[in-house]
Amino acid sequence: MAEWSNWSGRIHAAPHTILAPGSEDEIVQAVRGAADRGLSVRVVGAAHSHSPLVPTDGVLLDLAQLTGVVHADGETLTARLRPGTRIADLGAPLRAQGVALLNQGDIDRQAIAGAVATGTHGTGSALRNLSAGLLGARIVQADGSVQECSAQREPELFEAARLNLGGLGILSELTLRVRPAYRLQEKMWLEPVDAVLDRLDELTGATRHFEFFWMPGSDRAACKSLAETDAEPVYPLAEEGKRRGWSDEVLANHRPDKHSEMEYSIPKEHGADCFRALREMLHRDFPDLAWPLEYRTLAADDVWLSTAYRRETVTLSVHQGVDQDDEPLFRACEAIFRGYAGRPHWGKVHFQSADDLAGLYPRWADWWRVRDHWDPECRFLNPHLQALRPGARG
Ligand SMILES: Cc1cc2nc3c(=O)[nH]c(=O)nc-3n(C[C@H](O)[C@H](O)[C@H](O)COP(=O)(O)OP(=O)(O)OC[C@H]3O[C@@H](n4cnc5c(N)ncnc54)[C@H](O)[C@@H]3O)c2cc1C
């Protein structure tokens, strides 16, 4: 038995074996070997998920050796990437080819395949999550074969793989849509939170990226915008809030304090109301909460399991320190999110059942149908995903 835990240290596993394949062939061998022994297979990226997506008592594959940009093309605006590449390690080589990721999250520590697998997103009302930018993939299947997929080739496998939760096989290469490299000017300011709520449309429409943080007990929001600029980068980069540089230099932040997190996506039109409901509840029931609420925006997409599937979206995140019991806080917040038809972030804490999720995701049954077709023996499921199967008791 080996030992594994996630970034926050809250999620643990005791896999039968942890392997670190160095090539697609070695992934194939690992999957075949697991099948021979009747073991399940899960894969880990950078272990930054707060939900128990990774734990398995079977074989855990760590793809940290499978890194790098295979090819990036400024004409077709596509990039072929190895799955274990940290987002932080994509900026410079992509920029050398004149391109950049369409968007990225608050940090850049994730492996690109791990980020795509859970619908990781940043902020920007015209910007979609990373899964929506997937154009194709090579996937090691349960029988050890390698299947290429895209919108033209095995389109249903592709649709399910765009946001795959590690349940569709092992992505050994990903092709992503990219855009010409671009620079950003960052700005941070404090503003009364009610004023921010009143002019959300104006603020989210004014720059490529906008978000705000609110600390319970405060009447002000810490607002942050990032606007595209032609101005030259300023090196050394300024402190967070004042940076001007290439997108990959400015989008990522340093978040060293270990926490767990719940995040829900709700329809954009309910964003302000949902925030107000959370604020009221937190003031009443959790007056000592010392972690901020984060408010971001996300464009609608057509990815089957995306939290922004066919709806313009606002994401609201709640955090709790790892030294605290997060369940009372997160259950209270989830009760509010449910009232706004909230969809949980797949990489963060939630308490939804299979039936709940079937009601939130119109293509839930399709995702499972395609998944089961390609992996009938459920080699790529773990207990967390088994519990979410249609028909499973929540
Ligand atoms: C400090 C912090 C900040 C965060 N900020 C954001 C943010 O701004 N926006 C946001 O949306 N999320 C954010 N997250 C959540 C995070 O982006 C997601 O949980 C993401 O999935 C983590 O990527 P990872 O590489 O660590 O994946 P892991 O947690 O290691 O794995 C996630 C899933 O990907 C699967 N997977 C990994 N590699 C492969 C592969 N090659 N083939 C198939 N499946 C694979 C795994 O099996 C698992 O199901 C944050 C998390 C933390 C801890």
The ligand as an ORCA input file, in Angstrom:
! r2SCAN-3c Opt
* xyz 0 1
  C      -5.328     27.033     -4.172
  C      -6.312     26.566     -5.224
  C      -6.788     27.478     -6.147
  C      -7.723     27.069     -7.117
  N      -8.182     27.998     -8.006
  C      -9.114     27.642     -8.905
  C      -9.623     28.598     -9.844
  O      -9.236     29.760     -9.856
  N     -10.587     28.178    -10.713
  C     -11.058     26.900    -10.709
  O     -11.941     26.596    -11.505
  N     -10.569     25.976     -9.864
  C      -9.608     26.323     -8.980
  N      -9.101     25.366     -8.129
  C      -9.524     23.978     -8.319
  C      -8.575     23.270     -9.308
  O      -8.314     24.064    -10.435
  C      -9.204     21.970     -9.808
  O      -9.567     21.150     -8.742
  C      -8.250     21.213    -10.767
  O      -8.866     20.051    -11.215
  C      -6.945     20.868    -10.106
  O      -6.042     20.433    -11.082
  P      -4.994     19.290    -10.711
  O      -4.020     19.195    -11.835
  O      -4.491     19.500     -9.369
  O      -5.965     18.031    -10.789
  P      -6.168     16.858     -9.712
  O      -6.847     17.428     -8.532
  O      -4.903     16.126     -9.518
  O      -7.200     15.949    -10.516
  C      -8.453     16.446    -10.880
  C      -9.150     15.454    -11.801
  O      -8.431     15.391    -13.035
  C      -8.227     14.037    -13.386
  N      -7.051     13.966    -14.238
  C      -5.833     14.489    -14.019
  N      -5.028     14.201    -15.059
  C      -5.743     13.474    -15.934
  C      -5.461     12.856    -17.192
  N      -4.270     12.939    -17.775
  N      -6.457     12.173    -17.806
  C      -7.685     12.072    -17.241
  N      -7.998     12.623    -16.054
  C      -7.035     13.322    -15.423
  C      -8.088     13.337    -12.051
  O      -8.308     11.945    -12.144
  C      -9.175     14.028    -11.254
  O     -10.405     13.432    -11.530
  C      -8.174     25.725     -7.167
  C      -7.672     24.798     -6.247
  C      -6.757     25.213     -5.268
  C      -6.240     24.222     -4.267
*
